[in-house]
Amino acid sequence: MNTLQDLRSTLDAHAASVHDHAALARSSAVHGRARAIRRRRFAAVAATVAVVALAATTVPLLSRGSAPVPADRQLIGKVAPATLTSLGYTYDFENGVEGGEKHATIRLRASAEPRLVTWASDAADVGILATAGALHLRSSATDFDDFVYVAPGESGRWTIRAGGAAAAIAVYELADEAPEGITVEGITFRQQVGDEELIDAVIGEAGQSDLTFQVALPASGLRVAELCAGVPDGFVANVEVDQRGVASSGGCGDDTFDPGSGSASWYDAGDLGEPGTVVTVRTWVSRLHDGEPVALDDVRLGLAAYSLAPPVTTVAGWRVPDVVEHDGHRWGFVGSNSSDVGARRLVVRRDWDEPTLLVSHVRGIRQWGGEVMVGDGVTSGGGAFSGVEDVFGPSGGPFVMNVRTGLTDRTALGVSLYQRLD
């Protein structure tokens, strides 16, 4: 089970373990198949931003505890805010860089915590380029009023190109202030994740490798989010709801940031009983899938129950939420495209005016040997799956999904479309 910053690369494994159980058939897509090898956040948001060789400049290596450059928050005559917020978390100003007549460029070392990068310029719009994740973005927000999210462990160079006008970059680091929700020793299950609301949560003590809690079922459906850290190789963490068998099982990382948006299991209304029914949720560490619990000193486990909002629509058999989260921002549903049942191909034209997040949905592919080309050529396995693809601008080629093998008369392809709310 991976957390948010591991990009939740185990969703497909979870899907296999639940065998198309109702927990899989959720709009959970947006927490799903965001693959580490495709972390092209905001890729191709503007066709006018070209990937070019950057002039060599001497720039500081920014890290926690270094002195701001310049010595305060005033950069190119504009004042960077003392704090920024992203999905309820607060980030404090740490450092800044002025570009003058040249590009403003910074290099960031990897950090155990997330960061935000914001910018300002005297130009009407700027291009933001990043070597990390191959981010290419054109923005008219030029007064420190927008940001990009830098995940834990991410390093690289960020550059603001302003056509010769003055430009600046400011870096913000995670503050100690916890967002609304349930927090234990700096670990928080947020009160709101997307359009879901926290019902209750439990965060175990270090070394507590078998943890349970009870929750009354909401009328709208249930998501059980999982916290898992400190489990070494050779062990797995299991999650079971209402003694119905293990819903998920696997290894986990050491990151404890924002577990409410990480690995989870979904249950539609009625799957576990009538609303108000109290069910027991358990997570434990074992050597084998669904094995006996074992004691580990450094393990940290947690569970949270979230009530699901009604879906805004259904796409390719997947229930789609009205609000999703992606790269530190909230996105609202604006539309969808679907193929005919049994069709091999879906082509989505870019007929939108604003950068748009695409979430892919696939169902009815032959489980064994099925392959679907999604977007830029990444091949996904058979069965049913769904996940965030990318943010696309209003120009450029279409987004294409194509079934290479495993087509059936039940195959359905679709995308749901989202635009920024914040």
C-alpha distance (Angstrom), angle and dihedral (degrees) to the residues before:
residue distance angle dihedral
M1 . . .
N2 3.74 . .
T3 3.75 129.6 .
L4 3.77 128.0 -130.3
Q5 3.78 96.6 -81.6
D6 3.79 92.5 50.3
L7 3.83 82.1 61.2
R8 3.75 91.0 -123.2
S9 3.79 93.1 -91.7
T10 3.82 92.1 169.6
L11 3.82 98.7 69.8
D12 3.78 92.6 103.4
A13 3.81 90.0 52.7
H14 3.78 89.2 51.2
A15 3.78 89.8 50.2
A16 3.78 90.1 55.7
S17 3.79 91.9 49.9
V18 3.80 94.8 53.9
H19 3.82 95.2 45.8
D20 3.81 96.5 -138.7
H21 3.81 90.4 -48.3
A22 3.79 114.4 166.8
A23 3.77 90.3 -95.9
L24 3.79 88.5 69.3
A25 3.78 96.1 48.3
R26 3.76 93.6 73.6
S27 3.73 137.5 112.4
S28 3.79 83.3 -106.1
A29 3.76 85.3 116.7
V30 3.74 92.3 107.0
H31 3.80 90.9 62.4
G32 3.75 90.6 47.2
R33 3.75 140.6 71.2
A34 3.82 98.9 16.8
R35 3.77 93.4 144.1
A36 3.80 120.9 -150.2
I37 3.80 90.9 -135.8
R38 3.80 90.3 58.7
R39 3.79 101.4 47.2
R40 3.81 90.9 141.5
R41 3.79 93.6 143.6
F42 3.81 111.1 -165.5
A43 3.80 90.2 -3.7
A44 3.79 115.6 177.6
V45 3.79 93.3 3.7
A46 3.80 88.6 145.6
A47 3.75 124.4 25.0
T48 3.80 88.6 -157.1
V49 3.80 91.3 68.2
A50 3.77 107.2 89.6
V51 3.76 125.8 -162.4
V52 3.79 102.6 -119.9
A53 3.76 137.4 165.0
L54 3.78 109.4 -89.1
A55 3.79 120.2 -134.0
A56 3.77 113.4 -110.8
T57 3.79 112.6 -103.7
T58 3.74 136.1 169.5
V59 3.78 108.2 -111.3
P60 3.79 133.5 168.9
L61 3.77 123.2 -103.7
L62 3.78 100.4 -125.6
S63 3.75 120.3 -149.9
R64 3.78 138.4 154.0
G65 3.80 112.8 -66.9
S66 3.84 97.6 21.1
A67 3.80 119.5 128.7
P68 3.81 118.1 -98.4
V69 3.80 116.3 -102.5
P70 3.03 106.8 -117.6
A71 3.80 98.8 27.1
D72 3.83 95.1 -111.1
R73 3.80 140.1 27.8
Q74 3.80 95.5 -87.0
L75 3.79 108.6 108.9
I76 3.85 124.6 171.5
G77 3.78 87.6 -14.5
K78 3.79 93.9 -54.9
V79 3.78 125.6 104.8
A80 3.78 117.4 -128.2
P81 3.81 112.7 -141.3
A82 3.77 118.2 -102.1
T83 3.80 91.0 -125.6
L84 3.79 141.0 14.2
T85 3.79 128.1 -160.5
S86 3.78 129.7 -143.3
L87 3.81 123.8 179.7
G88 3.80 90.5 -22.1
Y89 3.81 96.0 -48.9
T90 3.81 120.5 116.9
Y91 3.80 122.1 -135.9
D92 3.83 124.6 -164.9
F93 3.80 126.4 -143.1
E94 3.79 109.3 -100.4
N95 3.80 110.5 165.0
G96 3.76 143.4 -11.2
V97 3.79 139.0 -157.6
E98 3.82 128.6 -157.0
G99 3.78 118.7 -149.1
G100 3.80 100.5 -168.6
E101 3.80 109.0 -173.3
K102 3.79 90.4 -18.6
H103 3.77 130.3 68.9
A104 3.78 114.8 -73.7
T105 3.79 105.6 -122.8
I106 3.78 135.0 176.3
R107 3.77 135.2 178.9
L108 3.77 118.6 -148.2
R109 3.76 125.6 -159.2
A110 3.79 117.5 -139.6
S111 3.79 113.7 -84.8
A112 3.78 132.9 -165.3
E113 3.81 89.1 -131.3
P114 3.82 132.7 56.5
R115 3.80 121.4 -100.8
L116 3.79 138.1 -167.2
V117 3.81 126.3 -134.0
T118 3.80 118.6 -157.6
W119 3.81 132.9 173.6
A120 3.79 147.2 -158.8
S121 3.80 134.9 -165.1
D122 3.77 144.4 169.7
A123 3.80 87.7 -125.5
A124 3.81 121.6 94.0
D125 3.79 90.8 -121.4
V126 3.78 137.1 2.9
G127 3.76 140.4 -159.7
I128 3.78 119.3 -121.1
L129 3.78 116.4 -155.7
A130 3.78 127.9 -179.9
T131 3.76 130.6 -176.4
A132 3.80 88.7 -155.6
G133 3.80 107.6 80.3
A134 3.83 91.7 -5.7
L135 3.79 91.5 -97.5
H136 3.82 115.2 -175.3
L137 3.80 116.7 177.1
R138 3.78 136.5 159.5
S139 3.79 114.3 -153.2
S140 3.79 137.8 -178.5
A141 3.81 90.2 -163.7
T142 3.81 98.2 103.0
D143 3.80 104.9 155.6
F144 3.82 102.9 73.2
D145 3.81 87.3 -84.7
D146 3.80 99.6 125.9
F147 3.79 135.6 38.9
V148 3.76 146.2 -170.7
Y149 3.78 122.2 -130.9
V150 3.81 120.4 -119.8
A151 3.79 111.0 -158.1
P152 3.81 123.2 -139.8
G153 3.78 110.2 -84.0
E154 3.81 93.0 22.5
S155 3.79 118.3 129.3
G156 3.77 136.2 168.2
R157 3.80 144.0 90.4
W158 3.81 127.6 -46.5
T159 3.82 119.4 -165.1
I160 3.80 132.9 -171.3
R161 3.83 113.6 -155.0
A162 3.80 112.7 -163.1
G163 3.81 103.4 167.5
G164 3.78 93.4 -104.1
A165 3.81 95.9 -45.6
A166 3.80 120.9 122.7
A167 3.79 113.5 -82.5
A168 3.78 137.3 177.0
I169 3.80 139.7 -170.8
A170 3.79 127.6 -151.5
V171 3.79 126.7 -164.7
Y172 3.81 124.2 -149.7
E173 3.79 127.1 -163.5
L174 3.79 129.0 -154.5
A175 3.81 112.9 -85.9
D176 3.80 126.6 -142.5
E177 3.81 92.8 -114.5
A178 3.80 110.2 108.8
P179 3.82 122.2 -138.7
E180 3.79 121.1 -119.5
G181 3.79 110.5 -70.3
I182 3.80 137.3 64.4
T183 3.79 115.7 -35.4
V184 3.80 129.7 -175.9
E185 3.81 120.7 177.7
G186 3.79 92.7 -21.7
I187 3.82 96.1 -46.2
T188 3.81 113.8 116.6
F189 3.78 135.5 -167.0
R190 3.81 100.2 -160.6
Q191 3.79 121.5 -127.1
Q192 3.79 92.2 -130.0
V193 3.79 127.6 30.8
G194 3.79 112.4 177.4
D195 3.80 103.6 -45.7
E196 3.82 94.3 -27.1
E197 3.82 125.6 105.3
L198 3.79 127.2 -143.8
I199 3.81 114.1 -115.8
D200 3.79 99.4 178.7
A201 3.79 141.0 -35.4
V202 3.78 142.1 -166.3
I203 3.80 127.5 -154.9
G204 3.78 115.7 -166.5
E205 3.76 127.9 -139.1
A206 3.79 120.0 -101.7
G207 3.80 107.9 -77.9
Q208 3.82 94.4 21.5
S209 3.79 98.5 127.8
D210 3.83 99.2 171.1
L211 3.79 115.7 54.2
T212 3.81 134.4 170.1
F213 3.78 138.2 175.3
Q214 3.78 137.3 170.0
V215 3.78 130.0 -124.4
A216 3.80 135.0 -176.0
L217 3.80 109.8 -125.7
P218 3.82 114.8 -110.7
A219 3.78 120.7 -134.2
S220 3.80 92.8 -119.6
G221 3.80 102.3 54.8
L222 3.78 134.0 -86.0
R223 3.80 138.3 -101.5
V224 3.80 118.9 -166.9
A225 3.81 110.9 -156.8
E226 3.78 120.1 -160.6
L227 3.79 134.7 -144.2
C228 3.78 116.5 -160.8
A229 3.81 127.9 164.5
G230 3.75 137.6 149.8
V231 3.80 98.0 30.6
P232 3.83 108.4 140.5
D233 3.78 127.0 -142.6
G234 3.78 112.8 -75.1
F235 3.81 94.2 41.7
V236 3.81 132.6 83.6
A237 3.78 134.7 -155.6
N238 3.81 116.3 -134.4
V239 3.81 130.7 -159.4
E240 3.80 123.1 -161.4
V241 3.80 129.7 178.0
D242 3.79 123.4 -157.7
Q243 3.84 92.8 -14.4
R244 3.81 90.2 -73.4
G245 3.77 96.4 132.4
V246 3.77 130.8 -82.5
A247 3.80 111.4 -44.1
S248 3.80 94.5 -169.4
S249 3.77 136.5 3.9
G250 3.79 133.4 177.6
G251 3.77 148.2 97.3
C252 3.77 124.5 -58.9
G253 3.79 141.0 -154.4
D254 3.76 133.5 -120.3
D255 3.81 98.0 -106.7
T256 3.80 115.6 110.7
F257 3.81 97.9 176.4
D258 3.82 116.4 127.1
P259 3.84 99.3 -17.5
G260 3.81 91.7 175.0
S261 3.79 90.0 76.7
G262 3.79 96.0 45.3
S263 3.79 135.0 77.4
A264 3.79 114.2 -10.5
S265 3.81 148.3 152.6
W266 3.83 123.0 -123.8
Y267 3.81 129.2 -147.7
D268 3.78 126.4 -174.5
A269 3.77 121.0 -135.2
G270 3.81 108.3 -76.1
D271 3.81 96.0 19.9
L272 3.80 92.3 106.9
G273 3.79 100.8 25.2
E274 3.76 141.1 -74.1
P275 3.81 120.6 -31.1
G276 3.80 109.9 -83.2
T277 3.81 93.7 30.8
V278 3.80 109.6 135.7
V279 3.81 114.3 -129.9
T280 3.79 131.2 -177.1
V281 3.80 120.0 -125.2
R282 3.79 119.4 -162.7
T283 3.80 136.5 -174.5
W284 3.79 124.9 -176.6
V285 3.79 142.7 161.1
S286 3.80 121.8 -117.0
R287 3.78 139.3 159.6
L288 3.80 92.7 -116.3
H289 3.79 136.0 30.5
D290 3.84 107.7 -75.1
G291 3.80 89.5 -2.2
E292 3.78 131.5 146.1
P293 3.83 115.3 -67.8
V294 3.79 117.5 -99.7
A295 3.80 129.3 -161.6
L296 3.82 118.7 -113.1
D297 3.79 121.9 175.5
D298 3.81 98.5 -146.6
V299 3.79 101.5 41.0
R300 3.81 119.4 119.5
L301 3.80 118.9 -167.5
G302 3.77 134.0 178.3
L303 3.81 142.5 167.1
A304 3.79 133.8 -158.2
A305 3.79 132.6 -173.6
Y306 3.80 118.9 -145.2
S307 3.79 127.4 -173.8
L308 3.79 113.9 -130.3
A309 3.76 122.8 -127.8
P310 3.82 117.1 -132.2
P311 3.82 110.6 -86.7
V312 3.77 117.5 -105.7
T313 3.82 91.7 -139.9
T314 3.80 143.9 -28.9
V315 3.81 121.5 -103.8
A316 3.82 122.1 -173.0
G317 3.79 88.4 -18.8
W318 3.81 93.5 -51.6
R319 3.80 120.1 118.7
V320 3.80 107.2 -128.2
P321 3.83 124.3 -147.1
D322 3.78 123.5 -134.2
V323 3.83 93.9 -131.6
V324 3.79 129.7 33.0
E325 3.78 135.6 174.0
H326 3.78 126.3 -127.1
D327 3.81 131.4 167.5
G328 3.78 95.8 -15.4
H329 3.82 97.0 -46.3
R330 3.81 138.2 95.0
W331 3.80 118.9 -120.7
G332 3.81 128.7 -163.7
F333 3.81 127.1 -146.8
V334 3.82 114.6 -103.1
G335 3.79 104.3 165.7
S336 3.79 149.0 -44.0
N337 3.80 143.5 -129.4
S338 3.81 126.6 -149.6
S339 3.79 137.9 -178.3
D340 3.77 125.1 -129.8
V341 3.80 112.2 -91.9
G342 3.78 108.8 -88.4
A343 3.82 94.0 21.2
R344 3.78 118.5 137.9
R345 3.81 98.6 -150.7
L346 3.80 141.2 40.8
V347 3.81 122.7 -169.9
V348 3.81 118.3 -167.6
R349 3.81 115.6 -163.6
R350 3.79 119.0 -150.0
D351 3.78 97.5 -117.2
W352 3.82 94.7 149.9
D353 3.81 130.6 103.2
E354 3.81 100.5 -146.2
P355 3.82 134.1 51.2
T356 3.79 104.9 -78.7
L357 3.79 131.7 -158.7
L358 3.81 114.7 -136.6
V359 3.79 123.0 -152.6
S360 3.80 115.3 -170.3
H361 3.82 124.8 -143.2
V362 3.81 126.7 -165.9
R363 3.78 130.5 175.7
G364 3.79 136.9 164.9
I365 3.80 99.9 33.6
R366 3.79 115.3 145.4
Q367 3.80 105.2 -93.3
W368 3.80 97.0 -135.7
G369 3.79 117.7 54.2
G370 3.78 95.1 -2.8
E371 3.82 116.2 144.4
V372 3.79 130.2 -178.1
M373 3.78 125.1 -172.5
V374 3.79 107.0 -140.9
G375 3.78 121.3 -167.2
D376 3.79 112.3 -50.0
G377 3.76 96.1 18.6
V378 3.80 105.1 -76.8
T379 3.78 108.7 148.4
S380 3.78 119.6 -137.5
G381 3.78 129.7 -165.6
G382 3.77 130.6 -108.2
G383 3.77 132.6 -85.0
A384 3.80 117.8 45.3
F385 3.78 126.1 -31.1
S386 3.75 141.1 151.8
G387 3.78 136.6 -175.9
V388 3.79 151.7 144.8
E389 3.78 113.0 -69.8
D390 3.82 109.3 177.4
V391 3.78 148.6 -66.1
F392 3.81 112.1 -88.2
G393 3.77 129.8 -166.4
P394 3.81 126.8 -134.0
S395 3.80 94.4 -95.0
G396 3.76 135.6 55.2
G397 3.76 136.0 58.0
P398 3.80 124.7 -30.0
F399 3.78 125.9 -90.4
V400 3.81 109.0 -111.2
M401 3.79 133.4 -163.1
N402 3.78 117.3 -170.4
V403 3.81 131.3 178.6
R404 3.79 107.9 -135.5
T405 3.80 97.3 178.4
G406 3.77 136.1 -4.6
L407 3.80 100.1 47.9
T408 3.81 113.5 165.2
D409 3.79 135.3 176.5
R410 3.83 86.4 -101.1
T411 3.81 96.4 54.0
A412 3.80 114.4 129.5
L413 3.81 127.5 179.5
G414 3.79 127.0 -170.5
V415 3.78 148.9 147.3
S416 3.77 132.2 -146.0
L417 3.82 118.0 -149.1
Y418 3.81 128.1 -142.6
Q419 3.80 136.0 -178.2
R420 3.79 131.0 -162.3
L421 3.79 119.8 -78.3
D422 3.81 96.9 -178.0
